Amino acid sequence: MIVDYLQRGILAGVVAGLAYGMYMAFVANPLSEYLHDTQHEHGHDEHGHDDHGHGHGHGEHVHEHAEHAVSETTTALVSIGSGALWAIFLGGLFALALYVLEPALPGPDGIKTYVLAGAGFISVSVTPWLVLPPAAPGAEQLYSIESRLAIYVALIALGAVVSAASIAAYRRTATRHPAIGVAAGAVPIAAMLAVVPSITPTVVTHPELSSALVSAYRALAVLSQAAIWVLLAGTFNWLQRRADPATAVDGSHETLTTKQ
């Protein structure tokens, strides 16, 4: 049973990883390069134009351009590969979590996967980014890598607790009316969104970029991560329906165990 779930989760991760890799290649990397060039031009404007720098030969300029092109290609390949592996890793974790938590998730079988995907998105992306938002090129970090990693892990734990509280609030109140359940479930998330940013310092700054560019970069990062979770849930549902159509109707662990 758990092997079946894990296989579907990894396959869903592959689908999400391919899509995320395309996003990295055609959207994220070009945007990062644009932001890098914007900061470079900003630095030149601050220091003024220096005519003494024109003594370099044409051959050296071509060599530097070639090195830059190779560096861009390498960066693109690494980012695409790491993005795909990240989605596959999330797919495996998603499948294991669904197998364990499925009985506690609200809604019919097809909806449970999206509930878990939403909880994963809130826990892994939204909550940590309230304190450690996506950093554009040239960002200045207040804390060291070790400190940021510790903060990130702690915030993931906080996000998991908030997600569990939201699901529990929905289950307790949805029997009255689904709308009441949704409103109750939204309270823990809304409270976290309001409180956490207000009590934490600014950890990441972008002194050489406009706020509009930084906001656009962060918004794309948030949307791309949300898309990964949606693809994971949707692909997992599709694979489960193909493997056992009866599961899509009933969807409980008991039904699956009986069939084996």
C-alpha positions in Angstrom: 0.0 0.0 0.0 2.5 2.6 1.1 4.7 1.6 -1.9 1.8 2.4 -4.2 1.4 5.8 -2.6 5.1 6.5 -2.8 5.3 5.6 -6.5 2.4 7.9 -7.4 3.9 10.7 -5.3 7.3 10.4 -7.0 5.6 10.3 -10.5 3.6 13.3 -9.5 6.8 15.0 -8.4 8.4 14.2 -11.8 5.5 15.9 -13.6 5.7 18.9 -11.2 9.5 19.0 -11.5 9.4 19.1 -15.3 6.9 22.0 -15.2 9.0 23.8 -12.6 12.1 23.2 -14.6 10.5 24.9 -17.6 9.5 27.8 -15.3 13.1 28.1 -14.1 14.5 28.1 -17.6 12.1 30.5 -19.2 10.9 32.8 -16.4 12.9 32.6 -13.2 16.4 32.6 -14.6 15.8 35.4 -17.2 14.2 37.4 -14.4 17.2 36.9 -12.1 19.5 37.9 -14.9 17.5 41.0 -15.6 17.6 41.9 -11.9 21.4 41.3 -11.8 21.9 43.5 -14.9 19.7 46.2 -13.3 21.9 46.3 -10.2 25.0 46.3 -12.4 23.7 49.3 -14.3 22.7 51.0 -11.1 26.2 50.5 -9.7 27.7 52.1 -12.9 25.4 55.0 -12.6 26.4 55.7 -9.0 30.1 55.6 -9.8 29.8 57.5 -13.1 31.3 56.7 -16.4 35.1 56.2 -16.4 36.8 56.6 -19.7 40.0 55.0 -18.4 38.4 51.6 -18.5 38.5 51.6 -22.4 42.0 50.4 -22.5 41.0 46.7 -22.5 41.5 44.9 -25.8 38.8 43.5 -27.9 40.0 39.9 -27.3 39.7 40.3 -23.5 36.2 41.6 -23.9 35.2 38.6 -26.0 36.8 36.2 -23.5 34.9 37.8 -20.7 31.6 37.5 -22.7 32.3 33.8 -23.4 32.9 33.1 -19.7 29.7 35.0 -18.8 27.7 32.9 -21.3 29.2 29.6 -19.9 28.4 30.8 -16.4 24.8 31.6 -17.3 24.4 28.2 -18.9 25.8 26.4 -15.9 23.6 28.4 -13.5 20.5 27.6 -15.6 21.2 23.9 -15.7 21.9 23.7 -12.0 18.8 25.7 -11.1 16.6 23.6 -13.4 18.0 20.4 -12.0 17.7 21.4 -8.4 14.2 22.7 -9.0 13.1 19.4 -10.5 14.7 17.4 -7.7 12.9 19.6 -5.2 9.6 18.8 -6.7 10.3 15.1 -6.8 11.4 15.3 -3.1 8.1 17.1 -2.3 6.2 14.5 -4.2 7.6 11.7 -2.1 6.9 13.5 1.2 3.4 14.4 -0.1 2.6 10.7 -0.7 3.9 9.5 2.7 2.0 12.3 4.5 -1.2 11.5 2.5 -0.9 7.8 3.4 -0.6 8.6 7.1 -2.9 11.6 7.4 -5.6 10.7 4.9 -8.2 9.5 7.4 -7.9 12.8 9.3 -8.3 15.0 6.3 -11.7 16.5 5.5 -13.6 16.0 2.3 -13.9 13.2 -0.3 -10.9 11.4 -1.5 -10.1 13.8 -4.4 -10.4 16.8 -2.2 -8.2 15.4 0.6 -5.1 15.6 -1.7 -5.7 19.3 -2.3 -6.3 19.9 1.4 -2.9 18.3 2.1 -1.3 20.2 -0.7 -2.6 23.4 0.8 -1.3 22.5 4.2 2.1 21.7 2.6 2.2 25.0 0.8 1.4 26.9 3.9 3.9 25.0 6.0 6.8 24.7 3.6 6.5 28.0 1.7 4.1 30.6 3.1 5.1 30.5 6.8 8.9 30.5 6.3 8.6 33.3 3.7 6.8 35.6 6.2 10.3 36.0 7.9 12.7 34.8 5.1 11.1 35.9 1.9 12.5 34.8 -1.5 15.8 36.7 -2.0 16.4 38.3 -5.4 20.0 38.6 -6.7 22.1 41.1 -4.7 20.0 40.7 -1.5 21.6 41.5 1.8 20.9 39.0 4.6 20.8 40.0 8.2 21.7 36.5 9.5 24.1 33.8 8.6 23.2 30.7 6.6 23.1 28.5 9.7 20.8 30.9 11.5 18.5 31.2 8.5 18.3 27.5 8.2 17.4 27.1 11.9 14.7 29.8 11.5 13.4 28.2 8.4 13.0 24.8 10.0 11.3 26.3 13.1 8.9 28.2 10.8 8.0 25.0 8.9 7.1 23.5 12.2 5.0 26.5 13.1 3.3 26.3 9.7 2.5 22.6 10.2 0.9 23.4 13.6 -1.2 26.2 12.1 -2.3 24.0 9.2 -3.3 21.3 11.7 -5.2 23.8 13.8 -7.0 25.1 10.6 -8.1 21.6 9.6 -9.2 20.8 13.1 -11.3 24.0 13.3 -12.9 23.2 10.0 -13.8 19.6 11.0 -15.4 20.9 14.3 -17.6 23.5 12.7 -18.3 22.3 9.1 -21.1 20.1 10.4 -23.2 23.3 11.0 -22.5 24.7 7.5 -19.5 24.3 5.1 -19.1 28.1 5.0 -18.8 28.3 8.8 -16.2 25.6 8.6 -14.2 27.5 6.0 -14.3 30.7 8.0 -13.2 28.9 11.2 -10.4 27.1 9.3 -9.2 30.4 7.9 -8.8 32.0 11.4 -5.5 30.3 12.4 -4.0 31.1 9.0 -5.1 34.7 9.0 -3.8 35.2 12.6 -0.4 33.8 11.6 -0.2 36.0 8.5 -1.0 39.1 10.6 1.2 38.3 13.7 4.4 36.7 12.4 5.5 39.6 10.1 4.7 42.2 12.7 6.9 40.6 15.4 9.9 39.7 13.3 12.7 42.0 12.0 13.4 42.6 8.3 15.9 39.8 7.5 16.3 40.3 3.7 16.8 43.7 2.0 17.4 44.7 -1.6 19.0 48.2 -1.5 19.8 48.4 -5.2 16.4 47.2 -6.5 13.0 49.0 -6.6 10.2 47.6 -4.4 8.1 46.9 -7.4 10.8 44.6 -8.9 11.3 42.8 -5.6 7.5 42.4 -5.1 7.2 40.9 -8.7 10.1 38.5 -8.0 8.6 37.3 -4.7 5.1 37.0 -6.2 6.4 34.8 -9.0 8.2 32.6 -6.5 5.1 32.2 -4.4 3.0 31.4 -7.5 5.5 28.9 -8.7 5.6 27.0 -5.4 1.8 27.0 -5.3 1.7 25.5 -8.8 4.0 22.7 -7.6 1.6 21.7 -4.9 -1.4 21.9 -7.2 0.3 19.8 -9.8 1.3 17.2 -7.1 -2.3 16.9 -5.9 -3.8 16.8 -9.3 -1.4 14.4 -10.8 -1.6 12.1 -7.7 -5.4 12.0 -8.1 -5.2 11.2 -11.8 -2.7 8.4 -11.1 -4.9 7.0 -8.3 -8.0 7.0 -10.5 -6.0 5.2 -13.2 -4.7 2.6 -10.8 -8.0 1.8 -9.1 -11.2 3.6 -10.3 -13.1 2.3 -7.2 -10.6 4.2 -5.0 -11.7 7.5 -6.5 -15.2 6.8 -5.4 -14.6 5.4 -1.9 -11.0 6.3 -1.2 -10.4 4.9 2.2 -7.5 2.8 3.3 -9.8 0.0 4.3 -11.2 -0.3 0.7 -7.7 -0.5 -0.7 -6.6 -3.1 1.8 -9.6 -5.2 1.0 -8.8 -5.2 -2.7 -5.2 -6.5 -2.0 
